[in-house]
Amino acid sequence: MTIVNNMKGGRKQAREHGSSVSGGVEVSVKASCLGGMAEDDGSLPGKDSATKNRPRNGIDKPGAIAGTAAAGLDGKTWLRYSISIWDDLAKNREERSLKHPAMFPSSLTDRLLEIFSPRDGGLVLDPFMGSGSTICSAYRRGLPAIGFELSLEYIDLARQRLTEVPDASGPRPRLINDSSERLLSYVAPESVGLCVTSPPYWDVLRQRRTADGKPVRHYGEDCQDIGRINSYEEFLAALQGVFTGVYQVLRTGAYCIVVVMDVRKKNNLYPLHLDISQRLLVPGFILDDIIIWDRRQEYNRLKPLGYPHVFRVNKVHEYILIFQKR
Ligand SMILES: C[S@@+](CC[C@H](N)C(=O)[O-])C[C@H]1O[C@@H](n2cnc3c(N)ncnc32)[C@H](O)[C@@H]1O
């Protein structure tokens, strides 16, 4: 797999140009990344394959995706996946041992790709890659993939997980050690067939964990980390910026799946799933559906929050927001 790394600067600082090896990580020049995966892999479908098998959902543009992998599901599985609450997804023992504070179980990303990856191939993107769950699922399915992550520790973790994917025969995923705010410098417009991601839930990992009392663990001190922004409005604006880039690189008809949780700070509830939904309408996304990811089986140290003075809800679910570019 290719790892592209840049020298870190402030949120608005331009990337360094140059090529070297730093700490065992390949450092590539920005120019070599321009044009994105379509040029690098030579494995993405062209207009011909997209127009051969046009979808029936009104999408009739050259380059649009021709339906998703869900078409290959049997009826029983289709019905099971279609139920609006998913409560059967848990990390396996190996995933529980990995050092990322907010990683997905691979059963979640595998299922999302089983449903939403384009039938005619296409690049899978995760702009907030973390430990690489989405990228590993794409690699397992033989799909080209690209992930953005600021932390070199997590890049290493993702790289290690990729080496453990059995019988992977697809193209090598690209791991970009840069802010996804610069997505368009690496990925060609309309080259992505699916985005599956989970952004930082504002700066919540930096708060004391009142629900389960576990120690605070966050993503690090990179000044470009969206999870370090104090102001909720600025955080939402930064997310809108990243997803505006995602919208531009997605093909018509492609899905963008965003997993989020609402946030409480003292007396204030911040309904992140609602606010992010509003922000993603701005570049043009349609909110196509919502699945509730019920994680209560993972919370075994819950406390009666606020007891006995103020009733507080213990949140044990996340939102799987299904956006589409139409
Ligand atoms: C919720 S976690 C993603 C976890 C991932 N789904 C997994 O399974 O491991 C969000 C990640 O986004 C990264 N991040 C924060 N700001 C970023 C930015 N501007 N560009 C790229 N990655 C960023 C954090 O370092 C963190 O690993």
PDBQT file of the ligand as one rigid body, heavy atoms in Angstrom, charges set to zero:
ROOT
HETATM    1  C1  LIG A 401     -14.073   8.533  14.870  1.00  0.00    +0.000 C 
HETATM    2  S1  LIG A 401     -12.381   8.306  14.414  1.00  0.00    +0.000 S 
HETATM    3  C2  LIG A 401     -12.498   7.198  13.051  1.00  0.00    +0.000 C 
HETATM    4  C3  LIG A 401     -12.434   5.749  13.481  1.00  0.00    +0.000 C 
HETATM    5  C4  LIG A 401     -12.491   4.786  12.323  1.00  0.00    +0.000 C 
HETATM    6  N1  LIG A 401     -13.850   4.719  11.787  1.00  0.00    +0.000 N 
HETATM    7  C5  LIG A 401     -12.011   3.395  12.763  1.00  0.00    +0.000 C 
HETATM    8  O1  LIG A 401     -12.749   2.419  12.583  1.00  0.00    +0.000 OA
HETATM    9  O2  LIG A 401     -10.922   3.283  13.321  1.00  0.00    +0.000 OA
HETATM   10  C6  LIG A 401     -11.946   9.826  13.633  1.00  0.00    +0.000 C 
HETATM   11  C7  LIG A 401     -10.511   9.908  13.129  1.00  0.00    +0.000 C 
HETATM   12  O3  LIG A 401     -10.369  11.102  12.376  1.00  0.00    +0.000 OA
HETATM   13  C8  LIG A 401      -9.028  11.565  12.522  1.00  0.00    +0.000 C 
HETATM   14  N2  LIG A 401      -9.024  12.990  12.128  1.00  0.00    +0.000 N 
HETATM   15  C9  LIG A 401      -9.395  14.088  12.819  1.00  0.00    +0.000 A 
HETATM   16  N3  LIG A 401      -9.290  15.208  12.088  1.00  0.00    +0.000 NA
HETATM   17  C10 LIG A 401      -8.840  14.822  10.855  1.00  0.00    +0.000 A 
HETATM   18  C11 LIG A 401      -8.551  15.512   9.652  1.00  0.00    +0.000 A 
HETATM   19  N4  LIG A 401      -8.686  16.843   9.554  1.00  0.00    +0.000 N 
HETATM   20  N5  LIG A 401      -8.111  14.791   8.583  1.00  0.00    +0.000 NA
HETATM   21  C12 LIG A 401      -7.952  13.432   8.661  1.00  0.00    +0.000 A 
HETATM   22  N6  LIG A 401      -8.220  12.719   9.791  1.00  0.00    +0.000 NA
HETATM   23  C13 LIG A 401      -8.664  13.405  10.878  1.00  0.00    +0.000 A 
HETATM   24  C14 LIG A 401      -8.695  11.266  13.980  1.00  0.00    +0.000 C 
HETATM   25  O4  LIG A 401      -7.287  11.174  14.183  1.00  0.00    +0.000 OA
HETATM   26  C15 LIG A 401      -9.434   9.936  14.215  1.00  0.00    +0.000 C 
HETATM   27  O5  LIG A 401      -8.569   8.826  14.064  1.00  0.00    +0.000 OA
ENDROOT
TORSDOF 0
